[in-house]
Amino acid sequence: MSEKDIKSSVQEMINRQTKKADQIIQADQTILQVTSLKKYYRQKNKRNVLVRSLDGVSFELGRGECLGIIGESGCGKSTLGRVLIGLEDATAGEILLDYEDIKEVKKRNRKELRRKAQMVFQNPFDTFDNRIRIGDILSSALKLHNIGSTAKIRKQMVLDSLKKVGLLPEEDYYKRYPNELSGGQLQRISILRSMLLKPEFIVADEPVSMLDVSVRAEVIHMLDDMAKKENTAVVFISHDIATTRYIADRIAVMYLGRIMEIGKANEVITNPLHPYTKALISNCGDADPRNKMKPLQVKGEPPSPMNIPEGCVFSDRCPYATQRCRTEEQTLHDFKENGHLVRCRFAMQHKENG
Amino acid sequence: MNKMKHYLHRHQRLVFGCCMALVLVVIAVLAPVISPFDPYDLSDEMMAGPGSMHPFGTDNLGRDILSMILYGSRTSLIIGISSALIAAVIGTVIGAIAGYFGGKVDMILGEIINIFMMIPSFFLILIIVALFGSGLFKVMIVIGLTSWTGNAKIMRAQALSLRSRTFVKASEAVGEHRMKILIKHIIPNGIFPIVSNTTMGIASAILMESSLAFLGLGDPNTISWGQLIANGKAYLTSGWWISFFGGLAIIYTVVAFFFIGDGLNVILNPKIRNVTNV
């Protein structure tokens, strides 16, 4: 890559970011409303111990909006994704898809929910059955949802869509088997399959974490472009903060099955309020060597979701924790009154202290 | 050519077993052509020892043993293959449903599998044959209905592991019906161990049929190796050849199918395959 190329791609990135910041998220165009969603699991041998994977998650998602969800392993990101599209049923709480409870949609017509809510999985190499050709995989998804009246029309639709995402020659890809393709190609086909159904929203569960770094941008762009074109909302689950910032309009930070902080992507990243978010972001590498931000050290491991600490769930690791934090459960506060919510009463004070 | 040689060397058992089974199939098909006598023909030479006229001798009714063995291969193959297939189908379906759907379905089907495993199947077959009479077809079905448990256990384990694979989850997410996923993804991807187990099942079904015939519960109107042995039992001291060659034929067939099953297992089981590849 020449220097000019790098410069232009950097410029493009900056343009995208500013464009995103300018976009006003339309709150009245809500597609997904999640209210105090809970998902508890029981352990097999110890049936009285609850594993609280999701413990009261609430957020709203606008039409065509992209919400990034970041957090450590085991914080409940993937569980959230599976519950959102109805692959698993929530223990408590409500998910309204287009102002209708997904439980009701599921009861009425399972396929309807599937058509509205789609998912892209983490491992592209295992997303497809290796015995079935790509073309058949894609057309069977269309057939299942009665899109396209004849096999010929469906084939043409699949070929067109393959062409559109740059998998050329499309006839060739149509005939190939999944094990003959690379991870990036497979993930693009996985996204394509989900988008073929024109869903209202799509959950992407770490869609690029298993891909080679060189093809990540391509796959992310494709997801972003297709979602923007179809005005599909995206829930982008990842532990890669930089990628999430790039694609997401808003970012939610999860810890122990709760949202600790949620707000516009740039706000959350450049101006984190919660000590946990601060720790997460300050420990990320920066491409600029002059930026000598001191990483914020956090002691210990996240507590087990079987044994959630009293008070603020982050209190036993928080460098600013006081006695009050250990007894008082925290709720989400909107200090700046701009939709930047943080689950910490003292967030603004830490800010002043540095 | 070199590659072929290498392949033959690595899968000796499979190739050997296949050759043996092929001989058997050719014999079964060509039985009327290559048999020196009609196996139902009663001749005057009773209890003749092996000689130039009757290579394997004759039995107490003067029937040519060689011809009986050649014709008996038909019975053995039909019974062995059909009942092993019946067992494969039942076992695969029940095991796949139990493993994939899990929960209560798994519990109930698991108990059914256990019940069938606990019942001494040979005893069950004896009762059924005694009650409903024997015939090639009945024996075939009864053997199939009592020997599917092993397949079911294998398929259940396969379905359990396939259930958590992404492509199954992805099919569910796309909206595929669970029954269709079972048929389209779970069974085709988990069938390989069943294939090798079924070949070995052929061997045990043949043994089972022979044992039934030996006890006099086979179809009296068909010629089978077990019956031949049962027949010769009374004359063991004076005419060993009557039982001996039938026994040899059974051993040959069982070994052939066992080799095939074992060879297939090596090829189809990724764990063993990887070890041999090194």
Interface residues (C-beta under 8 A of the other chain):
Chain A: I85 L87 R110 K111 R114 R115 Q118 M119 F121 Q122 N123 D126 T127 F128 D129 R131 I132 S140 A141 L144 H145 S190 R193 S194 L197
Chain B: R165 T166 F167 K169 A170 S171 E172 A173 V174 G175 E176 K184 H185 P188 N189
